[in-house]
Amino acid sequence: MKTTLLSALFMLLTAPLFSQDIDYDKKKSVVLVDTKECLKYDGKEVPGVTYSTLTGEELFFIAFARDVLERTYWRVTFLKSKREMTYRVNFASKKSFLAKAVKDGLLKDCTLNEDKLDSFIVKYDERIE
């Protein structure tokens, strides 16, 4: 338990040092990466949010979920490949997930880089389900 809390605290404190500038324009329903419009999003935290390219190609769906002990986590479904991953600790929010996806090259030029998908899932999937 202490290790999990310390890991989460470390990530929260160091995330601003290494992350991309990710912001949401709620009026336009777009995600900005370093102030550039990059992705569209549609939905609400519950049941989830679909992220698409600016031209409308659906990339992934992030859903808020609870385990049997009522602890919350996020489930990401990559729509084209039908691959999934879950996280609770590795990323503090959808915003931090997007920042890491950009940094690791999973999101490149505002589209999903399928070549990086397997390594991204191996590195960050917490296998909650």
Rosetta blueprint (number, residue, H / E / L):
1 M L
2 K H
3 T H
4 T H
5 L H
6 L H
7 S H
8 A H
9 L H
10 F H
11 M H
12 L H
13 L H
14 T H
15 A H
16 P H
17 L H
18 F H
19 S L
20 Q L
21 D L
22 I E
23 D E
24 Y E
25 D E
26 K L
27 K L
28 K L
29 S L
30 V E
31 V E
32 L E
33 V E
34 D L
35 T L
36 K E
37 E E
38 C E
39 L E
40 K E
41 Y E
42 D E
43 G E
44 K E
45 E L
46 V L
47 P L
48 G E
49 V E
50 T E
51 Y E
52 S E
53 T E
54 L L
55 T L
56 G L
57 E L
58 E E
59 L E
60 F E
61 F E
62 I E
63 A E
64 F E
65 A E
66 R E
67 D L
68 V L
69 L L
70 E L
71 R L
72 T E
73 Y E
74 W E
75 R E
76 V E
77 T E
78 F E
79 L L
80 K L
81 S L
82 K L
83 R E
84 E E
85 M E
86 T E
87 Y E
88 R L
89 V L
90 N L
91 F L
92 A L
93 S L
94 K H
95 K H
96 S H
97 F H
98 L H
99 A H
100 K H
101 A H
102 V H
103 K H
104 D L
105 G L
106 L L
107 L E
108 K E
109 D L
110 C L
111 T E
112 L E
113 N L
114 E H
115 D H
116 K H
117 L H
118 D H
119 S H
120 F H
121 I H
122 V H
123 K H
124 Y H
125 D L
126 E L
127 R L
128 I L
129 E L
